[in-house]
Amino acid sequence: MTTHPDSLAPWRHDHRYLGSGHERNAGRTRIVMALTALVMAAEIVAGATFGSIALLADGLHVAGHVAVLGAAACAYAYARRHAAADRYSFGTGKVGDLVAFASAIVLGAIAMGMIYESAHRLVAPTTIAFGQALIVAALGFSVNVLCVGLLWDRELHEQVHGGHDHGHHHADHNFLAAYLHLLTDVLTSVLAIAWATAAAMRFGTRR
């Protein structure tokens, strides 16, 4: 007995798994990526123009965040473009999950790099321009707070505190990873500002 394809229509379901806030989250991610890219360009240009190693180094550091946010934005675009493709089991929403996993690895690598550099500085201290470092930290803090505010919403709050969606639309781990990535930068900026302020008061603007 041959079954006509149309007879299976009532049992077919839409398994795109993009989430109800896919487009909104994609738009916010693009905005945050653009703001971060502007800061990166400004710091690199200013650092090269005025000979500020602090600005140049932070600009290169921010470039890593632009790459992570760019990957998140590309994941949204790719998932939407291929959402109806049958070759993806459980839809293309999992692309964002893979990028979120990659973001966690990058964040871990950055943390390990900071630990290594901190340990190296204990053994071989270098001259630090505390005044410039304070300006860079304050700039980074301001932009990161703005970006975190742009990404925050009620659905993200539910994800952070363990909320679950039992329907076809799963949590947007891509968006959550971008938020947590920037949130760690806010916390890092707070520590950097506190350190630079205390050091400047103790040693002056340069040591």
N, C-alpha and C positions, 0 to 999 in steps of 0.2 A: 504493500500500500504506500503510495506516494503522498507526502504531506506538502501542501502548497505553502510557500513562504508567508503569504498573507494570513494564513490561519494561525500563525504564531504571534501576530501583532498584539493581541490582548495580554500576552505574557511577557512582552518586552518592556524594559524599564530604561529610564534615562540614568546612566551611571557616570555622569560627568564629574561629580565629586569636586567641584570648584569652590563650593562654599558660597553662602549668601552674600558675603562681603568681599568677594573676589575683586570686583572692579574698583570698589572704594579703597581697599587696601593697596591695590596696584597703583592707583593714583597717588596715594599718600607716600608710598615708597619712592616713586619717581620724584616727587617734590623734595623729599628729604635727601635723596641722592644728589639732586641738582644743587641744593644748598651746601651740602658737604663738599661737592666738587668746586664750588665757588670759593669756599674757605681754603681748600687745598691749593687752588691756583693763586689766590692772593698771598698765601704764606710763602709759597715757593718763589714767586716773583719778588716779593718784598725781601725775602731772605737773600736772594741772589743779588738784588739791587743794593741793599744796605749792608751786605756782608754779615748778616745775622745767622749764625749757625743754628741757634735755637729755633728761629722761624723756619729755616730750611728743613731741619730735621723733623719738626712737627708737621710740616707740609707733606713730607714723604710718608710720615706715619698716617696722616689722614688719607693719603692715597690708598692705603690698604682698606680703609673703611668704605671709600668710594667703590673699590672693586667688589667688596662684599654686598653693598647695597645695589650695585649694578647687576650682580648675579641674581639677587632677589627679584629685581625688576624684570630681568630677562626671563626668569622662571614663570612669572605671572603672564607675560606675553606669550611664551611658548605653550603654557597650559591652556590658555584661551584659544590660541590658534588651532591646536590639535585636539580640542575637547571632544569633538565628535568622532575621532578616529577609533575604529574598532580594534586596532592592533595594540592598544594600551589596556592591559588588565586593570580594572578598577579606575579607569580614567587617568587623566594627566595631572590631577591634583597632587599626586605623589612626587611630581617634579619639584614642587616647592618644599616638600619634606626632605628631599635629597640635598637641596641647596641649604636648608636650615642645618642639616647635619654637617655640611661643609663649613658653614659659618661658625659652628661650634668648634670645629677643628682649627680654623684660622684664629679664633679668639684664644684658644688654648696655646697655640704657637706664639701669639703675641705675648701672652702672660709668661711663657717660658723664656722668651727673649728678654723681657723686662727683668725677670729674676736673674738671668745670667749677667745682664749689663749692670745690675745693682751690685751683684757679688764682685764683678770686675772692678767697679769703682772703689770698693772697699780696699782692694789690693793696690790699685793704681789710680789714685785720685787725679781728676783733671780740673782745669779752670772752668768755672761756671758763671755765666752772666745772669745773676739772679733777677735783675730788673727785667731783662728781656724774657726770661723764663716765666716770670709772673704775668707779663702781658699776654704771652702765648697761651698760658693756662687759663687766664680769664676769658680770652677770645674763644678758646675751645669749649669752655664751660657754657658760655652764653649760647653758642650755636647748638651744642648738644642738648641743652635744656629745651630750646625751641623745637628741635627735631623730635625729642621724646614726647613733647606736648602734642605735636602733630600726629604722632602714631597712636597715642593713647585714646581708648574709647571703652565703652562698657563691655563689649565682647572680648576685648583684650584683657580686661580686668578679670573676667570669668576664666580665661585660659590660664592666667598667672596663678589664680587661686584654685585651680583644679576643676573648673566647671567642665561639663561634658555635654556634647550634643549627640543624642542617640538616633538622629535621623540620618539621611544619606549624606548630609554635609558635615564633614569633619572639621576639627579645629585647624586654623590656618597657622601651621608651625613656621612657615616661611616668614609671615608677618611678625610672629612672636620672636623669632630669632633675630630679626632686624631690630626690634624694640630692645631686647635684652643686650644686644651688641652695643647699642647707643647708650643704654643705661649704665653699663659698665664703664663707658667712657666718661659719663657724668661723674661717677664715683671717683674715677682716676683723676679727673680734673680738680675735684674738691681736695683730694690729697695733695696734688701738685701745687695748688694755690696755697694750702696751709704750709707745705714745706718751703716754697719759695718765699713766702712772707716771713716765716720764722728765720730762714737763712739770711734774708736781706737785712733783717733787724739785728742779727747777730754778727754778720760779717761785712755788711755793706752791700752795694749793688753787684760786686764782683769778687770772686775768690778763685 
